[in-house]
């Protein structure tokens, strides 16, 4: 929509409030709301002032004034507000210079596309994330100097206590690692997911499928149709917003935390990407798996920079409870057609050149999508520009390789600290075209260390009492 079309929509739908949504530095949607009459055509050029000092990873209190710039193309009527409210996704401007704020994740994604266009190689980067999530009946957690605990409850979980299930009935409940595609009543969440999809489509998000995932206790996936990089990151934020709010309406709670349960599958977010120029797909060719040389070099860039890349794509300490060698996790830095044991996979569902794409399987849905998609694209572009050879493909099952052969396959870092260290050493590819600035890289590293890595490292873990209390 144009600004004028948005203003007409406000009148036609009797909108009372405008909700400005934007992302903080780690990747959570924030918002504030103004009366509808405050939105004018000039608002889409001049922005709207707000205090940014309390936003994680942003300005200090002595430089807190910021401008929010709404994007008219992102307008939708919020389906969860009782009073008619129009939602607008926004980018952030510096109030003095009116330049895009460098730490705004959406501005990083916008600069990434501008950089790709400037190379003359492509003008569009398409992305398609497959974000998994858990639907629980409740989640309790807490920590203090003298205790640390969490407890999740799911009526669907076969492990649930009899007290939590009326009559103690454990029939028709998915066993561990057996949640993939059963019909109701074993899939007890079909109607809930259908409502999530219905709401998503009502606000303009194209959905291709929904289903139960492998893990018990309510692991699910809703697949959106691919889209251009910034648009897809916007839609992933809408996706999370809708899924969480519909679950709340049903008296349940959703988490995109990668590994909330021990002993069962974690939630990943396999990310499909491809480059196009005009209406021509650039990844189709006559090389391995029907790929072009450009696509193979793109894979080469992802594999070369993957240890640093996952500092943005698997950005939590919990991410590395999922990325564990020896389990069905994409920790091996290799590529293959069809093979889901490799970190990079080339889907072979369709022979159409338009369907030719690269799937990076290491990311998880805790990531900031603007940062993650941009980092993947920048690694791939570095591979293309420098003709990085991805090596030979691995069409064997990497999980069944003999130890001496598997030792030759590089793996992702085993912790967030390891990924952060890799990012410190290898981030020049992200600075090209001023897409990421050194300030963004440094702030991300400092934030992750001080707010996540160190606080977790300093706290006793409950399992340590089981292991060491009697020593």
C-alpha positions as CSV (number, residue, x, y, z in Angstrom):
1,X,0.0,0.0,0.0
2,X,0.9,3.6,-0.4
3,X,0.7,6.1,2.5
4,X,-2.6,7.4,1.0
5,X,-4.0,4.0,0.8
6,X,-3.2,3.3,4.4
7,X,-5.0,6.5,5.5
8,X,-8.0,5.5,3.4
9,X,-8.0,2.1,5.1
10,X,-8.0,3.8,8.5
11,X,-11.2,5.7,7.5
12,X,-12.9,2.7,5.8
13,X,-12.4,0.3,8.6
14,X,-13.0,2.9,11.4
15,X,-9.6,2.3,12.9
16,X,-9.2,4.0,16.3
17,X,-5.5,3.3,17.0
18,X,-2.2,2.9,15.1
19,X,0.2,0.3,16.5
20,X,3.9,0.9,15.6
21,X,5.8,-2.4,15.7
22,X,9.6,-2.7,15.5
23,X,12.4,-5.0,16.6
24,X,14.8,-4.7,19.4
25,X,18.5,-5.7,18.9
26,X,18.2,-9.3,20.0
27,X,15.1,-9.9,17.9
28,X,11.8,-9.4,19.9
29,X,8.9,-7.3,18.6
30,X,8.3,-4.1,20.5
31,X,5.4,-1.6,20.0
32,X,3.7,1.6,21.1
33,X,0.3,2.9,20.1
34,X,-1.1,6.3,19.1
35,X,-4.6,7.5,18.3
36,X,-5.5,7.1,14.6
37,X,-5.7,10.9,14.0
38,X,-1.9,11.1,14.8
39,X,-1.1,9.2,11.6
40,X,-0.7,11.6,8.7
41,X,0.8,11.3,5.2
42,X,3.9,13.1,6.4
43,X,4.4,10.4,9.1
44,X,5.7,8.1,6.4
45,X,8.5,10.5,5.6
46,X,9.1,12.4,8.8
47,X,8.7,9.6,11.2
48,X,7.3,9.6,14.7
49,X,9.5,10.4,17.8
50,X,9.9,8.0,20.8
51,X,12.4,7.2,23.6
52,X,14.8,4.4,22.5
53,X,16.9,4.3,25.7
54,X,15.2,1.3,27.2
55,X,15.4,-0.9,24.1
56,X,17.9,-3.7,24.5
57,X,21.1,-3.0,22.7
58,X,20.2,0.5,21.6
59,X,20.9,4.0,22.8
60,X,22.2,5.3,26.1
61,X,19.8,7.5,28.1
62,X,21.7,10.7,27.2
63,X,21.0,10.0,23.5
64,X,17.6,8.4,23.7
65,X,15.5,10.3,21.2
66,X,14.8,8.2,18.1
67,X,12.4,8.3,15.1
68,X,10.2,5.4,14.0
69,X,9.4,5.3,10.3
70,X,6.3,3.2,9.4
71,X,6.4,1.1,6.2
72,X,2.9,1.4,4.5
73,X,3.4,-1.9,2.7
74,X,3.3,-3.7,6.1
75,X,-0.2,-2.5,7.2
76,X,-2.7,-5.0,8.6
77,X,-5.6,-4.8,11.0
78,X,-4.5,-6.4,14.2
79,X,-6.7,-9.5,14.7
80,X,-6.2,-9.6,18.5
81,X,-7.2,-6.1,19.7
82,X,-10.8,-5.4,20.8
83,X,-10.7,-1.8,19.6
84,X,-9.9,-1.6,15.8
85,X,-6.2,-1.1,15.5
86,X,-4.0,-0.9,12.5
87,X,-0.5,-2.4,12.7
88,X,2.5,-0.9,10.9
89,X,6.0,-2.5,10.9
90,X,8.7,0.2,11.2
91,X,12.3,1.0,10.7
92,X,14.3,3.3,12.9
93,X,16.0,6.7,12.1
94,X,18.5,8.8,13.9
95,X,16.6,12.0,14.8
96,X,19.5,14.3,14.1
97,X,20.7,13.0,10.7
98,X,17.4,11.3,9.6
99,X,19.7,8.4,8.5
100,X,18.7,4.8,9.1
101,X,19.9,3.7,12.6
102,X,22.7,1.2,12.2
103,X,21.6,-1.0,15.1
104,X,18.1,-1.4,13.7
105,X,17.9,-5.0,12.4
106,X,15.4,-4.1,9.7
107,X,17.8,-1.4,8.3
108,X,20.6,-4.0,8.2
109,X,18.4,-6.3,6.1
110,X,17.5,-3.4,3.8
111,X,21.2,-2.5,3.3
112,X,21.8,-6.2,2.5
113,X,19.5,-6.1,-0.5
114,X,20.9,-2.8,-1.6
115,X,24.4,-4.3,-1.5
116,X,23.3,-7.4,-3.5
117,X,21.8,-5.1,-6.2
118,X,25.0,-3.0,-6.2
119,X,27.1,-6.0,-7.2
120,X,25.0,-6.4,-10.4
121,X,24.8,-10.2,-9.7
122,X,21.2,-10.3,-8.5
123,X,18.4,-7.9,-7.5
124,X,16.3,-10.2,-5.3
125,X,17.2,-12.6,-2.5
126,X,14.3,-15.0,-1.7
127,X,14.0,-16.6,1.7
128,X,11.8,-19.3,3.1
129,X,12.1,-20.2,6.8
130,X,10.6,-23.4,8.3
131,X,10.1,-22.2,11.9
132,X,9.2,-24.9,14.4
133,X,7.7,-24.3,17.8
134,X,6.2,-26.0,20.9
135,X,2.7,-25.5,22.2
136,X,2.6,-26.2,26.0
137,X,-0.3,-26.1,28.4
138,X,1.9,-24.2,30.9
139,X,5.5,-23.2,31.5
140,X,6.9,-22.4,34.9
141,X,10.5,-21.3,35.5
142,X,12.6,-19.3,37.9
143,X,16.0,-18.7,39.4
144,X,17.5,-17.0,42.4
145,X,20.6,-17.3,44.6
146,X,19.3,-20.5,46.2
147,X,17.2,-22.3,43.5
148,X,16.8,-22.8,39.8
149,X,13.9,-24.6,38.1
150,X,11.7,-25.0,35.1
151,X,8.6,-27.2,34.5
152,X,6.6,-27.5,31.3
153,X,3.3,-29.2,31.1
154,X,1.6,-30.7,28.0
155,X,-1.5,-32.7,28.0
156,X,-0.2,-34.3,24.8
157,X,3.0,-35.5,26.4
158,X,3.1,-39.3,27.0
159,X,5.5,-38.6,30.0
160,X,2.9,-36.4,31.7
161,X,1.8,-37.3,35.3
162,X,-1.5,-38.9,35.8
163,X,-2.6,-36.0,37.9
164,X,-2.3,-33.7,34.9
165,X,-4.5,-35.7,32.7
166,X,-8.1,-36.3,33.5
167,X,-8.5,-39.9,34.4
168,X,-4.8,-40.6,33.8
169,X,-5.5,-41.4,30.2
170,X,-2.3,-41.8,28.2
171,X,-3.9,-43.1,25.1
172,X,-3.4,-41.4,21.7
173,X,-0.4,-39.4,22.8
174,X,2.8,-39.1,20.7
175,X,5.8,-41.1,22.0
176,X,9.2,-39.5,22.0
177,X,10.4,-38.8,18.4
178,X,7.1,-40.1,17.0
179,X,5.1,-36.9,16.6
180,X,5.6,-36.6,12.8
181,X,2.3,-36.6,10.9
182,X,-0.1,-38.7,13.0
183,X,-3.7,-37.9,12.5
184,X,-6.1,-36.8,15.3
185,X,-6.7,-37.8,18.0
186,X,-2.9,-38.4,18.4
187,X,-2.4,-35.0,16.8
188,X,-4.6,-33.1,19.3
189,X,-3.5,-29.7,17.9
190,X,-4.9,-29.8,14.4
191,X,-7.7,-27.3,15.0
192,X,-5.5,-25.0,16.9
193,X,-2.9,-24.9,14.1
194,X,-5.7,-24.4,11.5
195,X,-6.9,-21.3,13.4
196,X,-3.3,-20.0,13.5
197,X,-3.2,-20.5,9.7
198,X,-6.6,-18.9,9.2
199,X,-5.5,-15.8,11.1
200,X,-2.2,-15.6,9.3
201,X,-3.9,-15.7,5.9
202,X,-6.4,-13.1,7.0
203,X,-3.6,-10.6,7.5
204,X,-1.9,-11.4,4.2
205,X,0.6,-14.1,5.1
206,X,0.6,-16.9,2.5
207,X,0.8,-20.3,4.1
208,X,1.6,-23.6,2.3
209,X,1.0,-26.2,5.0
210,X,0.8,-27.0,8.7
211,X,1.6,-30.2,10.6
212,X,2.7,-31.8,13.9
213,X,6.5,-32.1,14.2
214,X,8.7,-35.0,15.4
215,X,8.8,-34.2,19.2
216,X,6.0,-35.0,21.6
217,X,4.4,-32.4,23.8
218,X,3.1,-30.2,21.0
219,X,5.9,-29.5,18.6
220,X,4.4,-28.0,15.4
221,X,5.4,-26.3,12.2
222,X,3.5,-23.9,9.8
223,X,5.2,-23.3,6.5
224,X,4.9,-19.9,4.8
225,X,5.5,-19.3,1.1
226,X,8.9,-17.9,0.4
227,X,9.4,-14.1,-0.1
228,X,11.9,-11.4,-0.6
229,X,14.4,-11.0,2.3
230,X,13.0,-8.0,4.2
231,X,9.4,-9.0,3.5
232,X,10.0,-12.5,4.7
233,X,11.7,-11.3,7.9
234,X,8.6,-9.0,8.5
235,X,6.4,-12.0,8.0
236,X,8.3,-14.2,10.4
237,X,7.7,-11.6,13.1
238,X,4.0,-11.6,12.2
239,X,4.0,-15.4,12.3
240,X,5.4,-15.5,15.8
241,X,2.9,-12.8,16.9
242,X,-0.1,-14.7,15.6
243,X,1.0,-18.1,16.8
244,X,1.6,-16.9,20.3
245,X,-1.6,-14.9,20.5
246,X,-3.9,-17.7,19.1
247,X,-2.3,-20.2,21.6
248,X,-3.0,-17.7,24.4
249,X,-6.7,-17.6,23.3
250,X,-6.8,-21.4,23.6
251,X,-5.3,-21.2,27.1
252,X,-1.9,-22.5,25.9
253,X,1.5,-21.0,25.5
254,X,4.0,-21.2,22.6
255,X,7.8,-21.1,22.7
256,X,10.3,-20.8,19.9
257,X,13.1,-21.7,22.3
258,X,15.2,-24.3,20.4
259,X,15.5,-27.0,23.1
260,X,12.9,-26.7,25.9
261,X,12.7,-30.5,26.5
262,X,15.4,-33.0,27.3
263,X,15.5,-36.2,25.3
264,X,13.4,-35.2,22.4
265,X,13.8,-33.2,19.2
266,X,14.5,-29.5,19.4
267,X,13.0,-26.8,17.2
268,X,15.0,-25.7,14.2
269,X,14.4,-23.2,11.4
270,X,15.7,-24.6,8.2
271,X,16.2,-21.5,5.9
272,X,15.8,-21.8,2.1
273,X,17.3,-19.1,0.0
274,X,17.9,-18.3,-3.7
275,X,19.0,-15.3,-5.8
276,X,17.2,-14.0,-8.8
277,X,17.7,-11.2,-11.4
278,X,14.5,-9.9,-12.8
279,X,12.4,-13.0,-13.5
280,X,15.4,-15.3,-13.9
281,X,16.4,-17.8,-11.1
282,X,20.2,-17.9,-10.8
283,X,20.7,-21.1,-8.9
284,X,19.6,-23.6,-11.6
285,X,22.2,-25.1,-13.8
286,X,23.9,-28.3,-15.0
287,X,26.2,-29.0,-12.1
288,X,25.6,-31.2,-9.0
289,X,21.9,-31.5,-8.0
290,X,20.9,-29.3,-10.9
291,X,22.8,-26.3,-9.5
292,X,24.6,-23.5,-11.2
293,X,28.2,-22.6,-10.5
294,X,26.9,-19.5,-8.7
295,X,24.8,-21.6,-6.4
296,X,27.8,-23.9,-5.6
297,X,29.9,-20.8,-4.8
298,X,27.0,-19.5,-2.6
299,X,27.1,-22.8,-0.7
300,X,30.9,-22.5,-0.5
301,X,30.5,-19.1,1.2
302,X,28.0,-20.4,3.7
303,X,30.2,-23.4,4.6
304,X,33.3,-21.3,5.0
305,X,31.7,-18.7,7.2
306,X,29.3,-21.1,9.0
307,X,31.1,-21.0,12.4
308,X,30.7,-17.2,12.5
309,X,27.3,-17.2,10.7
310,X,25.6,-19.2,13.5
311,X,26.4,-16.5,16.0
312,X,23.4,-14.8,14.3
313,X,21.5,-17.9,13.1
314,X,21.7,-20.0,16.3
315,X,22.2,-17.1,18.8
316,X,21.2,-18.5,22.2
317,X,23.0,-20.7,24.7
318,X,20.0,-23.0,24.4
319,X,20.6,-23.3,20.6
320,X,23.6,-25.5,21.4
321,X,21.5,-28.0,23.3
322,X,20.0,-28.7,19.9
323,X,23.3,-28.5,17.8
324,X,24.9,-31.6,19.4
325,X,27.0,-34.1,17.5
326,X,25.7,-37.7,17.4
327,X,22.0,-36.7,17.3
328,X,19.8,-35.7,14.4
329,X,21.1,-32.2,14.3
330,X,22.8,-30.4,11.3
331,X,26.2,-29.9,12.9
332,X,28.3,-31.3,10.0
333,X,29.5,-28.6,7.6
334,X,28.9,-30.4,4.4
335,X,26.4,-30.2,1.5
336,X,24.2,-32.7,-0.2
337,X,21.1,-33.2,-2.3
338,X,18.2,-34.6,-0.3
339,X,20.4,-35.6,2.6
340,X,19.1,-34.1,5.9
341,X,22.2,-35.0,7.8
342,X,24.2,-32.2,6.1
343,X,24.2,-28.6,7.2
344,X,23.4,-27.5,3.7
345,X,20.9,-29.4,1.6
346,X,19.6,-29.0,-1.9
347,X,15.9,-29.9,-2.0
348,X,15.0,-32.1,-5.0
349,X,11.2,-32.0,-4.9
350,X,10.8,-30.2,-8.2
351,X,12.9,-30.1,-11.5
352,X,11.7,-26.5,-12.1
353,X,14.5,-23.9,-12.3
354,X,12.3,-21.6,-10.2
355,X,12.3,-24.2,-7.3
356,X,16.1,-24.5,-7.2
357,X,17.3,-23.2,-3.8
358,X,19.8,-23.8,-1.0
359,X,18.6,-24.9,2.4
360,X,20.8,-24.0,5.5
361,X,19.7,-26.3,8.3
362,X,21.7,-24.9,11.3
363,X,19.5,-21.9,12.2
364,X,16.8,-22.0,14.8
365,X,13.7,-19.8,15.4
366,X,15.2,-18.0,18.4
367,X,17.2,-15.9,15.9
368,X,16.6,-12.3,14.8
369,X,15.4,-13.0,11.2
370,X,16.7,-9.7,9.8
371,X,20.2,-10.4,11.1
372,X,20.1,-14.1,10.3
373,X,18.8,-13.8,6.7
374,X,21.2,-11.0,6.0
375,X,24.2,-12.9,7.4
376,X,23.3,-16.0,5.2
377,X,23.0,-13.8,2.1
378,X,26.3,-12.0,2.9
379,X,28.1,-15.3,3.4
380,X,26.7,-16.6,0.1
381,X,27.6,-13.4,-1.7
382,X,31.1,-13.7,-0.5
383,X,31.2,-17.2,-1.9
384,X,30.0,-16.0,-5.3
385,X,32.3,-13.0,-5.5
386,X,35.4,-15.0,-4.5
387,X,34.3,-18.2,-6.2
388,X,34.7,-20.3,-3.1
389,X,34.7,-24.0,-3.8
390,X,32.4,-25.9,-1.5
391,X,34.3,-29.1,-2.0
392,X,32.8,-32.5,-2.8
393,X,29.2,-33.2,-1.7
394,X,28.4,-35.8,1.0
395,X,25.7,-38.1,-0.1
396,X,26.3,-40.6,2.7
397,X,24.4,-40.5,6.0
398,X,26.8,-38.4,8.1
399,X,25.3,-39.9,11.3
400,X,26.5,-43.4,10.3
401,X,30.1,-42.5,9.2
402,X,32.9,-44.3,10.9
403,X,34.6,-42.1,13.5
404,X,37.8,-41.7,11.5
405,X,35.9,-40.5,8.4
406,X,33.5,-38.3,10.4
407,X,36.6,-36.6,12.0
408,X,37.5,-35.2,8.6
409,X,34.1,-33.3,8.3
410,X,34.2,-29.9,10.0
411,X,31.5,-29.1,12.5
412,X,29.8,-26.0,13.9
413,X,31.0,-24.6,17.2
414,X,29.6,-26.5,20.3
415,X,28.5,-23.4,22.2
416,X,27.4,-19.8,21.8
417,X,30.8,-18.7,23.2
418,X,32.5,-20.7,20.4
419,X,30.2,-19.1,17.8
420,X,30.9,-15.6,19.2
421,X,34.7,-16.3,19.1
422,X,34.3,-17.4,15.5
423,X,32.4,-14.1,14.7
424,X,35.2,-12.1,16.3
425,X,37.7,-13.7,14.0
426,X,35.6,-13.8,10.8
427,X,33.2,-10.9,10.1
428,X,34.9,-9.0,7.2
429,X,32.3,-10.5,4.8
430,X,29.5,-8.9,6.9
431,X,31.0,-5.4,6.6
432,X,30.9,-5.3,2.8
433,X,28.7,-2.5,1.6
434,X,28.4,-1.3,5.1
435,X,25.6,-3.8,5.6
436,X,26.7,-4.7,9.1
437,X,28.8,-2.0,10.8
438,X,31.7,-2.8,13.2
439,X,29.5,-1.2,15.9
440,X,26.7,-3.8,15.2
441,X,29.2,-6.7,15.3
442,X,30.9,-5.4,18.5
443,X,27.6,-4.7,20.2
444,X,26.2,-8.1,19.3
445,X,29.3,-9.8,20.7
446,X,29.3,-7.8,23.9
447,X,25.6,-8.2,24.5
448,X,25.6,-12.0,24.0
449,X,28.6,-12.4,26.3
450,X,27.4,-10.1,29.1
451,X,23.7,-10.8,29.0
452,X,23.6,-14.5,28.1
453,X,26.9,-16.4,28.1
454,X,28.3,-15.1,31.4
455,X,25.0,-15.1,33.5
456,X,24.5,-18.8,32.5
457,X,28.1,-19.7,33.2
458,X,27.9,-18.2,36.7
459,X,24.8,-20.1,37.8
460,X,24.8,-23.6,39.2
461,X,22.7,-26.0,37.1
462,X,20.2,-28.3,38.8
463,X,21.8,-31.4,37.2
464,X,25.1,-30.4,38.9
465,X,23.5,-31.2,42.2
466,X,22.7,-34.7,41.0
467,X,26.2,-35.2,39.8
468,X,28.3,-33.5,42.4
469,X,26.4,-33.0,45.7
470,X,27.9,-36.0,47.3
471,X,31.5,-35.4,46.3
